[in-house]
Amino acid sequence: MANCENCLKPKMPQPALFGQFRNSLYCGDCLNELDRITNESVDLIYIDPPFYSQKYYEVIWDESAERYAFEDRWRGGRETYINYLIERIRKMRDKLNSTGSFWIHLDWHIAHYMKVELDKIFGQANLQNEIIWQRTSAHSDSKRFGHVHDTLFFYSKSDVFTWNPLFGPHSPEYVEKFYRFPDRTRGRYRLDHIIRSQSMGPRPNLSYEYKGYKPKWGWRVIREKLEKLDRDRRIEWSQTGRPYLRRYLNEMKGTALTSIWTDIKSVQAHAKERLGYPTQKPIALLERIVSATSNLGDLVLDAFCGCGTTMEAAQRLGRHWIGIDISQTAIRVVENRLRKIGAPAPQVVGLVETEEQLRRLDPFEFQNWAINAVQGRHSTRKIADMGIDGFTFLENHPIQVKRMDDVGRPVIDSLVGVLEREKDKKGMVIAFSFTRGAIGEVARLKRESGIEIQLLTCSQLLAGLSAKQMTL
């Protein structure tokens, strides 16, 4: 069971780990990046790994950001997916301290398979909750009941763990049924017992007469406490002369939260917090998890941090945090998200620094890196973009990104066609290198037609060419 006495005392960061601690973002596969973290140093781990859902998603980073289709599918099937997670979760468990907690967010396709494996890793006795989160209110399905929930498993590393009880508001039905009495100044209240029952037995120090009334089994509080309650108009006498204690609705904590969460909705299309990430979780969901299973100053880890909801929740609640994601894009988005809420700049490790690293990026990540490097905007056009991958930030001139060496004149000719169609005179091409023919054609176009095409190499961008140095 939880050591609640320990739970309610905020713990200070461990000196060995946090002497010069900065919140950190690591870009890379968490299987490798977890090695950067000291064993038994983390208080809370939450992960929302890619779902084994056999679905295609479209990622849209921010309203004006890039779109690309990615497949949330594992070609090796369910076993490959499970093994992929198990290998990483075992390492995560090593990072948890003895009172730490682990949360994993899954959908209905895989949750019951993963629970079997998680029981092996953490021990069946350390499964504290299976949380059912109703993420949407309706889902039409003609052949079965609609799937409207996700599953979260909450494990502790041991039988002593951080637990801070959370409460939600009472339902209107509950209030109407139990808080039946009105008070003009204090609001609704209910009547509770102030005298002891037979099952509680007598207590000598609680056996006394008050206002001519002496309960057979005594009072539930000492005389001084009872007198104070009475002065505060919290003792109510029934018509039969029996005393009761008034409990006011506005002084109650509310209803203790259960393992079924229906009060937090998924991030809606027009929500202020929406970043455009299709599996983005609401900040309220992560704040609940962080609040319940960590304390002020604790270290929170998200090894699949995506767009950084866990990081923002931890930051707002006064926790230290570490985020890991394999995507360069994700790390940049998290940086920007935290900057917007005024968080100190985190330590960022693993972003591209060399041309060799750039060449290993997948096509989407390469394109995204290039557009970001010139502080451009990503094209939001789904079809018929005629090779336009983005636009310069202020002037809105088209940008083409080519993940290749020796980009030649055909690419320049293609961009000229785009410029003519867009009635523009300026454009940009980003690549690893350009042929002499391409460079010569760009010079000719400027001299003879007034068309200005800027050719930027990746080595120039890596060297730190800033937006102020660009001619477009």
SEGUFI-129331 format. One line per field, with one value per residue (C-alpha): y, z, x negated. Coordinates in pm, 1 decimal. Each point is the difference from the previous one (the first is absolute). Layout:
BEGIN
Y	c(Y/...) .
Z	c(Z/...) .
X	c(X/...) .
***
This chain:
BEGIN
Y	c(0.0/359.3/169.5/305.5/170.7/10.7/100.4/322.4/125.9/164.0/-155.8/205.0/-95.4/-245.5/200.0/-246.9/19.4/355.6/196.4/171.4/-144.7/138.4/-137.5/-202.4/-112.8/-292.7/-68.1/-366.3/-347.6/-21.9/-341.8/182.3/337.1/-159.0/-83.6/370.6/-18.3/-122.9/-318.3/45.7/377.7/45.3/41.9/-32.0/-138.9/54.4/-128.6/23.9/-221.9/-25.5/-200.2/-342.3/106.1/-93.6/355.5/276.7/340.1/335.0/205.8/375.5/187.8/324.0/178.2/102.5/-289.7/-299.4/-289.2/-347.7/-336.1/-248.9/-353.5/-101.9/-360.0/-264.0/-223.7/-280.2/-10.0/7.7/-196.5/246.0/292.1/-163.4/-96.2/353.1/143.7/-266.4/58.6/369.7/-29.5/-235.6/266.2/265.7/-203.5/13.7/379.9/14.0/48.9/-234.4/214.8/81.5/-55.6/-101.4/90.1/-126.0/122.5/-257.3/-59.1/-299.6/-182.9/-81.7/90.6/-350.2/-154.8/256.8/-46.8/-359.7/117.3/296.0/-232.1/-193.6/314.5/179.1/-284.3/-57.8/124.0/337.2/73.9/280.4/91.6/-70.4/339.5/25.5/342.0/89.0/226.3/68.0/-11.9/-159.9/-222.4/-149.5/-365.5/-198.6/-342.9/40.6/238.4/306.8/7.4/321.9/-71.5/-53.2/-206.1/118.3/-244.8/142.8/-210.6/72.0/-133.3/-120.1/-6.6/341.4/270.9/360.7/47.2/330.3/-58.3/213.1/108.8/116.3/199.4/-176.9/-79.0/210.4/-314.2/-67.0/357.6/-3.8/-326.7/58.5/376.7/69.2/287.7/365.1/264.3/356.4/89.9/-329.6/-185.3/-357.9/-243.0/-350.2/-138.6/-240.7/-182.4/177.2/-266.0/-342.7/-320.0/-321.6/-168.2/265.3/-70.6/250.1/231.7/154.9/328.2/33.2/-71.7/330.4/204.2/293.6/226.8/-259.6/-280.4/-293.4/-270.8/-357.0/-80.6/346.1/269.4/-29.1/303.3/141.8/272.0/286.7/-106.0/-38.8/346.0/150.3/-174.6/127.8/358.5/-31.7/-106.3/-346.8/-191.7/-47.0/-142.7/-204.8/34.0/-302.8/170.4/-205.6/192.7/-24.4/147.1/226.1/-77.2/271.1/-87.7/274.7/-134.1/-355.4/-129.2/-149.2/-353.8/-211.3/-79.0/-358.2/-208.4/118.4/349.1/165.3/365.2/63.6/19.0/-46.1/304.6/142.4/147.3/359.9/-39.0/265.6/-262.9/-185.0/-34.3/-212.9/-325.7/-271.0/-192.8/310.5/-54.6/276.9/183.7/-74.8/-373.2/31.2/248.5/-255.0/-275.9/220.1/143.4/-339.0/-190.7/250.8/284.8/347.2/-25.7/-359.4/-114.7/-96.7/-192.1/-41.7/-227.9/56.7/368.4/92.1/357.9/40.0/-6.1/-185.6/254.4/292.3/-164.9/-72.2/354.0/157.1/-220.9/68.3/-331.4/-62.9/-185.8/-188.4/-55.0/-245.2/-31.2/-148.5/286.7/315.0/172.4/-102.0/136.2/335.6/17.3/-74.1/271.1/252.6/-112.8/45.7/334.8/123.2/-71.8/175.1/-309.6/29.6/-135.9/-373.8/-190.8/-151.4/-297.8/-193.3/249.7/-1.5/167.4/-157.2/-70.6/-369.3/8.9/188.1/-268.6/-260.4/184.0/-136.4/217.9/166.8/84.2/134.5/224.4/117.7/77.6/199.5/215.3/64.7/88.6/296.8/86.9/-73.3/-114.4/-349.6/-48.4/-109.9/-99.5/-368.1/-37.4/181.2/195.1/-5.6/-71.7/276.3/-126.6/327.7/377.5/267.8/136.5/362.2/36.1/-336.6/-100.7/-373.3/-239.5/-333.2/-258.2/-268.3/-279.5/-61.6/105.6/176.0/153.0/112.8/229.5/-203.7/90.7/367.6/-20.8/-159.9/277.3/264.3/-157.8/25.1/365.5/81.5/-169.7/180.6/329.7/21.5/101.5/-163.1/-354.0/-226.4/-348.7/-195.3/-305.2/-162.8/146.5/152.6/-51.4/274.6/-5.5/80.0/277.9/147.5/-10.0/181.1/274.2/28.9/22.2/285.3/184.4/-42.5/-47.2/151.5/-337.3/-56.0/-359.9/-56.6/-328.8/-110.4/-303.9/-199.9/80.3/369.9/-55.5/-211.6/277.9/225.8/209.4/214.0/143.9/345.4/-120.5/-129.7/212.9/-109.3) .
Z	c(0.0/-50.3/266.4/9.1/276.0/-238.7/-287.4/157.1/72.7/-307.0/-63.2/-92.6/-306.1/61.9/25.6/-201.4/-292.8/21.3/111.7/-339.2/-132.0/-310.3/-144.2/-300.9/-342.5/-165.6/-370.5/-89.0/62.5/369.7/9.5/-34.7/153.9/328.4/62.5/67.7/309.6/336.7/125.8/282.1/-52.1/-152.1/205.6/-272.6/-352.8/-240.6/-357.2/-286.2/-259.5/-361.9/8.8/-160.4/-178.9/-366.3/-86.8/-207.0/156.1/-145.3/209.1/-15.9/219.6/99.1/-223.4/-264.0/38.7/-208.0/-80.0/-80.9/2.5/235.7/66.1/360.0/-97.4/91.5/-293.0/225.4/158.5/360.5/131.6/-151.2/156.3/343.2/-6.6/-107.7/305.8/247.4/-76.7/72.5/301.0/176.7/-28.0/119.3/311.6/87.2/-6.3/255.3/363.8/260.8/49.3/-367.9/-223.4/-363.4/-227.2/-353.0/-235.0/-243.5/-219.4/-12.1/-270.3/223.6/363.3/119.1/-168.2/154.9/349.2/4.4/-76.6/238.1/284.2/-66.2/6.1/301.9/178.7/-8.1/358.4/-105.3/-247.0/185.4/-257.9/-343.0/-96.8/-260.5/-163.1/-203.7/-255.4/-209.0/57.0/-324.3/-271.6/-270.5/-82.8/-178.1/95.5/368.9/293.5/-67.5/136.4/202.2/258.6/51.9/275.6/237.7/225.1/320.2/160.5/298.3/34.8/354.8/257.9/129.1/-254.7/-35.7/11.6/33.2/2.2/-247.6/11.6/-253.0/45.3/131.2/-262.2/6.2/91.1/296.6/123.5/-32.2/189.9/287.3/39.6/44.9/246.4/-99.7/187.9/-125.8/80.7/-31.4/-263.4/4.2/278.2/119.4/352.7/137.5/331.2/295.2/261.9/21.5/-91.8/200.9/-241.2/76.0/372.5/287.3/51.1/349.8/-127.0/-244.9/251.2/126.7/10.3/-234.0/10.9/200.4/-245.6/88.6/-272.5/126.3/-187.3/15.3/-251.2/-298.1/103.7/324.7/179.7/-116.2/-362.0/38.0/155.5/-287.0/-256.5/174.4/9.0/-372.1/-51.4/-113.9/254.0/-92.5/236.7/-137.7/114.8/222.5/164.4/-172.3/-105.5/-347.5/-165.4/-301.3/-291.9/-264.5/-367.3/-78.4/267.0/-129.4/-223.6/-241.5/-124.9/-6.2/-358.0/-113.1/-273.1/-260.2/-130.7/-198.2/85.0/-224.4/-371.7/-279.8/-161.3/-232.4/-344.2/115.6/352.0/107.2/102.2/-331.4/-186.6/-284.2/117.1/-55.3/319.8/216.1/350.8/198.5/257.8/264.1/-38.5/63.1/282.4/174.5/-36.1/104.6/297.4/129.9/-27.2/50.2/232.9/-35.1/-117.0/-122.8/-333.5/-272.0/-313.0/-328.2/-236.7/-293.9/66.8/-338.7/12.5/367.7/199.0/286.3/4.3/18.6/278.6/200.8/-52.2/113.0/310.2/115.4/-97.7/-175.1/-327.4/-278.1/-342.3/-264.2/-358.6/-314.3/-212.7/-58.3/-71.7/332.6/195.9/-176.7/59.9/371.5/22.9/-154.1/213.2/321.3/-113.0/-41.5/365.9/119.4/99.2/17.8/-308.1/47.1/-75.5/-347.8/-104.4/-326.3/-259.2/-337.9/2.7/-294.1/-366.1/66.6/253.7/-248.4/-261.0/242.3/57.4/-167.9/-281.0/215.7/280.4/-252.4/-165.3/336.2/117.9/-314.9/19.7/369.8/-64.5/-216.6/238.0/-275.5/3.5/-108.3/-290.2/106.4/-349.8/-24.7/-378.6/-308.7/191.2/-305.4/216.8/252.5/339.5/185.3/-13.9/134.5/324.3/-83.4/-379.8/-67.2/-281.4/-89.7/134.1/-152.2/205.1/-176.9/202.9/-249.9/-128.8/-328.0/-50.7/-361.1/-241.6/-29.0/360.9/-78.0/-306.4/210.8/258.3/-273.1/-114.4/355.5/22.1/-327.7/114.9/335.7/-169.3/222.9/-71.9/290.9/123.3/192.4/-45.4/281.5/-76.1/88.4/-308.4/-342.1/-344.6/-187.5/-245.9/272.8/141.7/-347.0/-81.1/324.0/-91.5/-351.5/125.7/233.5/-267.6/-287.5/162.2/345.3/155.9/323.3/111.5/306.0/15.6/353.8/90.0/316.5/100.4/-10.7/220.7/242.2/17.0/141.0/-290.3/166.5/-141.7/5.2/-237.9/-256.4/-299.3/-32.9) .
X	c(0.0/-108.1/-205.3/226.0/-194.5/-292.2/228.5/111.0/-349.8/-156.1/-337.7/-302.9/-204.2/-280.9/-323.8/-206.0/239.3/128.2/-303.6/-15.3/326.1/163.2/317.9/-106.9/117.7/-176.1/48.9/-38.7/134.2/82.7/-166.2/-331.2/84.2/110.9/-365.7/-56.6/221.7/-126.4/163.6/254.3/12.7/347.2/318.5/261.3/0.6/288.2/-11.8/244.8/-170.3/116.4/321.6/17.3/313.6/-41.1/99.9/-149.7/-36.5/-80.3/-237.0/48.1/-242.3/169.2/248.7/-253.8/-236.8/-86.0/227.7/-105.6/166.4/-153.7/104.0/59.2/-56.9/-253.8/-83.9/-111.6/344.8/109.4/-295.9/-246.9/185.5/14.4/-367.1/-90.1/174.0/-111.6/-367.0/38.6/231.5/-241.1/-265.2/246.0/73.2/-369.0/19.0/284.2/-86.6/145.9/312.6/43.9/301.1/41.3/292.1/61.0/273.0/141.5/302.1/233.0/-195.2/-295.3/75.6/91.8/-304.8/-232.2/143.7/-122.6/-353.3/14.7/100.9/-320.8/-213.8/150.3/177.5/372.8/32.7/-141.8/278.2/175.8/262.0/136.4/137.5/273.3/-10.3/306.9/-164.8/309.6/373.3/111.7/-140.2/216.7/-55.1/268.9/-135.8/-87.8/1.7/-209.3/-354.8/-13.6/-270.1/-371.1/-159.7/-270.3/-184.6/-147.1/-274.9/-220.4/-351.4/67.5/278.3/-113.6/67.6/104.8/375.9/183.0/378.3/192.6/361.5/253.1/320.0/307.7/261.8/319.2/193.1/-227.1/29.6/377.5/27.2/-241.6/-47.1/368.4/-10.8/-54.2/-195.3/27.7/-358.6/-188.1/195.5/123.6/-84.6/74.8/39.4/-258.0/-32.2/-161.9/78.0/-157.9/182.2/12.1/-239.4/-261.2/18.0/-34.6/-298.5/-36.9/-141.0/290.5/274.0/137.8/320.2/45.4/305.7/185.2/-74.1/-226.6/-24.4/-4.8/-321.7/-149.9/-88.5/-235.2/-204.2/-130.9/200.7/-223.1/40.1/376.9/32.3/-199.1/221.6/310.1/-128.3/-61.5/364.4/-101.6/210.8/365.2/260.1/287.9/359.8/-57.7/-297.8/-271.0/-313.4/-159.7/-305.1/44.3/-236.8/1.1/-33.3/-250.3/-237.5/-7.2/-278.4/248.2/37.8/-315.7/-99.2/46.2/-160.8/251.7/-71.5/277.3/-60.1/-302.3/65.3/-250.1/-158.7/262.9/-70.5/34.2/-138.8/-248.7/-255.2/19.8/-330.2/133.3/-156.5/266.3/-71.1/-55.8/133.0/171.6/-207.5/266.3/-62.5/-372.7/45.6/220.7/-258.6/-291.9/192.0/111.2/-326.4/-280.2/-90.9/-144.8/-361.7/31.5/-141.8/248.8/-103.4/187.4/-191.6/238.7/60.2/151.0/125.4/-94.1/323.7/-170.7/-280.4/241.9/202.7/-315.9/-127.6/327.8/12.1/-356.0/-157.3/-329.1/30.2/-174.8/155.7/-118.0/120.5/-146.8/131.8/-204.3/329.8/149.6/-294.5/21.5/374.9/-47.4/-267.2/236.5/293.6/-196.1/-134.2/357.6/79.9/-314.4/-197.1/-380.5/-174.6/-62.2/-314.9/47.2/-209.8/-6.2/118.8/-171.6/-340.6/-185.2/69.3/-49.3/283.1/217.4/-47.0/132.0/328.1/309.4/143.0/263.6/-241.0/-251.1/257.3/121.3/-353.6/-75.0/314.5/-58.1/-364.8/103.7/285.3/248.6/360.5/91.4/236.0/346.7/105.2/89.1/-6.2/-124.1/-261.6/-229.4/-301.3/61.6/-113.7/28.1/-6.4/-229.7/138.2/75.1/3.5/168.4/-237.0/1.5/-264.3/-97.4/-193.0/-202.8/-154.3/-279.3/-339.8/-73.9/341.2/2.6/172.5/325.8/81.9/-63.6/222.8/272.9/-18.0/14.5/326.5/131.5/-102.7/172.3/317.4/-13.1/-93.6/-306.1/-357.4/-181.0/-49.5/-235.3/-144.4/-167.2/-216.7/-331.6/-170.4/69.1/-152.6/-178.3/286.8/250.6/-217.2/-53.4/371.0/85.1/-249.2/144.6/357.9/-86.2/-194.1/245.3/342.9/-27.6/90.8/-191.8/-46.2/-214.6/-190.2/-78.2/-206.4/44.7/-356.2/87.3/302.8/-199.9/-257.6/267.7/125.2/264.8/318.4/-160.8/-273.9/248.6/85.9/364.1) .
***
